[in-house]
Amino acid sequence: MNNLPLVLQLHPLLLVAVKLLLALLCGGLIGLERELNRKPAGLRTNILICMGAALLMITSRHISSGAPYTDPARLIAQILPGIGFIGAGVILQTRGSVHGLTTAATILVVTALGVTIGEGMFAVTFVTTLLIIFVLVLLRRVERAIVHHRRLFHYTFKTNEPATTLANLLGLLKREGLRLDDFNVGEAGDGTHEVHFSVVTSLKGNARLIEQLPQLGQALRAATHEHTD
């Protein structure tokens, strides 16, 4: 407290207001990046999480007030189960592909940021916020440059001989240096079987598969979407 401005020492409520506003600002900056990229946990969610964590830290310190047999960390420890529940809610799994891990990790680190603000570690808060923005914004570009044009492709086609087709499909993927990400076969209802499979490849790799897959069956369909957390 001695390093704080005199006005904040004289008015504890003002210090609480500064912490909550800082939590609003830092959570808002991170949430804005999530909102602009249309992620499940956006602007308001990250603000509320950061402010909530800061408020719990402030309340924990107020409850203990240096009293014996009190531990301010106990209340903070209860944040993690709740945040884990929220994080699990934004993680989606679709056809073998898991989405939302980065958003869930962001929620966790925003919570830690709120706790840091509530403790009054303003310098650490500032540095951490900058690093989080760096990871979410600048490293995204680096990540895209490294894995440029690689994404998950889904394919569907019909065949009369599923066993033979599977063997031929595995041989084709082996020659292309690819592996199955997801695979299933079901009856199409017209005496044929419908084959569904997914692979991670480049646009050029997808083009090569499109050229060769008609040799394995008919009614070929292909789809993809580029998704980043």
Wavefront OBJ file of the C-alpha trace (Angstrom):
o trace
v 0.000 0.000 0.000
v 2.879 2.413 0.638
v 3.723 2.541 -3.061
v 0.187 3.547 -4.030
v -0.794 7.192 -4.586
v -1.984 8.919 -1.422
v -5.507 9.406 -2.759
v -5.898 5.642 -3.210
v -4.628 4.990 0.296
v -7.152 7.431 1.737
v -10.076 6.113 -0.268
v -10.116 2.269 -0.408
v -13.347 2.344 -2.392
v -11.590 4.333 -5.100
v -8.901 1.651 -5.274
v -11.565 -1.021 -5.710
v -13.142 1.026 -8.502
v -9.761 1.378 -10.232
v -9.210 -2.381 -10.069
v -12.642 -3.166 -11.497
v -12.231 -0.606 -14.280
v -8.827 -2.056 -15.102
v -10.379 -5.521 -15.207
v -13.051 -4.155 -17.543
v -10.388 -2.626 -19.795
v -8.065 -5.642 -19.936
v -10.884 -8.149 -20.281
v -12.427 -5.919 -22.938
v -9.239 -5.737 -25.019
v -8.899 -9.505 -25.047
v -12.623 -10.044 -25.529
v -12.658 -7.643 -28.471
v -10.168 -9.814 -30.332
v -12.349 -12.857 -29.623
v -15.473 -10.965 -30.709
v -13.924 -9.781 -33.980
v -13.036 -13.388 -34.796
v -16.574 -14.541 -33.906
v -15.581 -16.847 -31.079
v -18.060 -18.243 -28.496
v -16.597 -16.216 -25.601
v -16.523 -12.650 -26.883
v -16.365 -9.102 -25.542
v -18.901 -9.182 -22.704
v -17.994 -12.706 -21.602
v -14.300 -11.916 -21.155
v -15.093 -8.629 -19.392
v -17.406 -10.345 -16.920
v -14.933 -13.172 -16.282
v -12.057 -10.758 -15.628
v -14.154 -8.479 -13.405
v -15.587 -11.457 -11.534
v -12.152 -12.886 -10.772
v -10.893 -9.463 -9.650
v -13.954 -8.943 -7.423
v -13.507 -12.363 -5.819
v -9.863 -11.553 -5.074
v -10.829 -8.175 -3.585
v -13.568 -9.800 -1.500
v -11.226 -12.540 -0.340
v -8.689 -9.983 0.867
v -11.445 -8.034 2.619
v -12.791 -11.115 4.389
v -9.393 -12.172 5.698
v -8.089 -8.679 6.616
v -5.104 -10.330 8.254
v -7.297 -12.265 10.696
v -5.872 -15.521 12.071
v -6.948 -18.841 10.597
v -8.040 -17.212 7.342
v -6.618 -17.889 3.914
v -7.541 -15.549 1.039
v -6.404 -18.159 -1.467
v -9.249 -20.521 -0.514
v -11.915 -18.407 -2.168
v -9.768 -17.963 -5.275
v -9.297 -21.724 -5.524
v -13.048 -22.082 -6.024
v -12.850 -20.072 -9.249
v -11.136 -22.858 -11.182
v -14.043 -25.363 -11.162
v -16.418 -22.684 -12.431
v -14.021 -21.531 -15.121
v -13.416 -25.150 -16.115
v -17.167 -25.558 -16.598
v -17.321 -22.475 -18.840
v -14.225 -23.580 -20.775
v -15.719 -27.015 -21.399
v -18.817 -25.332 -22.774
v -16.926 -23.569 -25.573
v -15.028 -26.687 -26.708
v -16.806 -28.383 -29.586
v -16.026 -31.700 -31.250
v -17.250 -32.273 -34.798
v -16.360 -35.318 -36.903
v -13.074 -35.904 -35.110
v -12.019 -32.232 -35.095
v -11.857 -30.366 -31.782
v -12.602 -26.627 -31.831
v -12.518 -23.983 -29.113
v -9.378 -24.943 -27.202
v -7.786 -21.517 -27.693
v -10.970 -19.792 -26.500
v -11.082 -22.038 -23.418
v -7.415 -21.272 -22.695
v -8.155 -17.567 -23.124
v -10.923 -17.803 -20.531
v -8.485 -19.392 -18.081
v -5.783 -16.766 -18.593
v -8.328 -13.907 -18.394
v -9.410 -15.331 -15.035
v -5.805 -15.341 -13.842
v -5.522 -11.769 -15.100
v -8.527 -10.770 -12.998
v -6.990 -12.345 -9.906
v -3.771 -10.422 -10.568
v -5.718 -7.164 -10.844
v -7.599 -7.910 -7.629
v -4.283 -8.422 -5.866
v -3.114 -5.012 -7.077
v -0.265 -6.266 -9.276
v -0.829 -3.605 -11.922
v 2.552 -3.850 -13.658
v 2.149 -7.605 -14.069
v -1.375 -7.013 -15.365
v -0.166 -4.605 -18.016
v 2.637 -6.884 -19.240
v 0.401 -9.969 -19.239
v -2.336 -8.225 -21.217
v 0.160 -7.190 -23.886
v 1.509 -10.744 -24.099
v -1.998 -12.204 -24.428
v -2.824 -9.783 -27.252
v 0.490 -10.684 -28.898
v -0.331 -14.401 -28.762
v -3.893 -14.012 -30.021
v -3.226 -11.480 -32.784
v 0.362 -11.663 -34.015
v 1.028 -15.359 -33.454
v -2.173 -16.147 -35.334
v -0.522 -14.756 -38.465
v 2.621 -16.783 -37.836
v 0.519 -19.908 -37.315
v -1.358 -19.341 -40.559
v 1.887 -18.786 -42.448
v 3.326 -22.064 -41.162
v 0.244 -24.197 -41.861
v -0.883 -22.232 -44.929
v -3.659 -23.967 -46.876
v -3.751 -27.037 -44.620
v -7.209 -27.823 -43.335
v -9.640 -30.657 -42.648
v -11.438 -31.987 -45.751
v -14.515 -34.225 -45.622
v -15.357 -36.649 -48.455
v -18.395 -38.792 -49.212
v -18.975 -41.251 -52.055
v -20.950 -44.426 -52.807
v -19.602 -47.883 -53.578
v -20.908 -51.396 -54.182
v -17.873 -53.108 -52.621
v -16.994 -51.405 -49.296
v -14.253 -53.868 -48.294
v -12.361 -53.544 -51.569
v -12.948 -49.794 -51.616
v -11.491 -49.387 -48.116
v -8.328 -51.254 -49.118
v -7.975 -49.110 -52.239
v -8.665 -45.940 -50.252
v -5.986 -46.764 -47.684
v -3.540 -47.436 -50.511
v -4.372 -44.102 -52.132
v -3.895 -42.192 -48.886
v -0.604 -43.996 -48.226
v 0.708 -42.951 -51.648
v -0.326 -39.351 -50.920
v 1.302 -39.425 -47.480
v -2.035 -38.854 -45.705
v -3.844 -40.581 -42.843
v -7.533 -40.958 -42.035
v -8.810 -38.420 -39.530
v -12.330 -39.867 -39.472
v -13.990 -42.787 -41.269
v -17.347 -44.575 -41.370
v -19.428 -46.654 -43.791
v -23.208 -46.894 -43.869
v -25.903 -48.336 -46.106
v -27.205 -45.821 -48.619
v -30.605 -47.490 -49.035
v -30.282 -48.178 -52.765
v -28.154 -51.307 -52.468
v -24.917 -49.353 -52.192
v -22.804 -48.239 -49.245
v -21.896 -44.634 -48.474
v -18.329 -43.989 -47.406
v -17.476 -40.937 -45.266
v -13.896 -40.021 -44.404
v -11.817 -36.985 -43.491
v -8.158 -36.071 -43.942
v -6.001 -33.045 -43.230
v -4.289 -31.915 -46.405
v -3.473 -28.905 -48.559
v -5.532 -27.444 -51.393
v -3.267 -29.189 -53.890
v -3.612 -32.468 -52.009
v -7.382 -32.074 -52.079
v -7.280 -31.492 -55.838
v -5.297 -34.710 -56.345
v -7.795 -36.682 -54.249
v -10.737 -35.232 -56.191
v -9.143 -36.518 -59.391
v -8.551 -40.059 -58.057
v -11.528 -40.742 -55.772
v -14.051 -41.247 -58.630
v -12.107 -44.435 -59.425
v -13.233 -45.825 -56.050
v -16.926 -44.925 -56.232
v -19.606 -42.617 -57.528
v -21.562 -39.555 -56.321
v -18.439 -37.982 -54.822
v -18.971 -35.008 -52.509
v -16.266 -32.975 -50.791
v -16.449 -30.164 -48.247
v -14.154 -28.241 -45.933
v -14.021 -25.194 -43.729
v -11.019 -23.311 -42.441
v -11.361 -22.997 -38.696
v -8.980 -21.463 -36.167
v -9.483 -21.005 -32.418
l 1 2 3 4 5 6 7 8 9 10 11 12 13 14 15 16 17 18 19 20 21 22 23 24 25 26 27 28 29 30 31 32 33 34 35 36 37 38 39 40 41 42 43 44 45 46 47 48 49 50 51 52 53 54 55 56 57 58 59 60 61 62 63 64 65 66 67 68 69 70 71 72 73 74 75 76 77 78 79 80 81 82 83 84 85 86 87 88 89 90 91 92 93 94 95 96 97 98 99 100 101 102 103 104 105 106 107 108 109 110 111 112 113 114 115 116 117 118 119 120 121 122 123 124 125 126 127 128 129 130 131 132 133 134 135 136 137 138 139 140 141 142 143 144 145 146 147 148 149 150 151 152 153 154 155 156 157 158 159 160 161 162 163 164 165 166 167 168 169 170 171 172 173 174 175 176 177 178 179 180 181 182 183 184 185 186 187 188 189 190 191 192 193 194 195 196 197 198 199 200 201 202 203 204 205 206 207 208 209 210 211 212 213 214 215 216 217 218 219 220 221 222 223 224 225 226 227 228 229
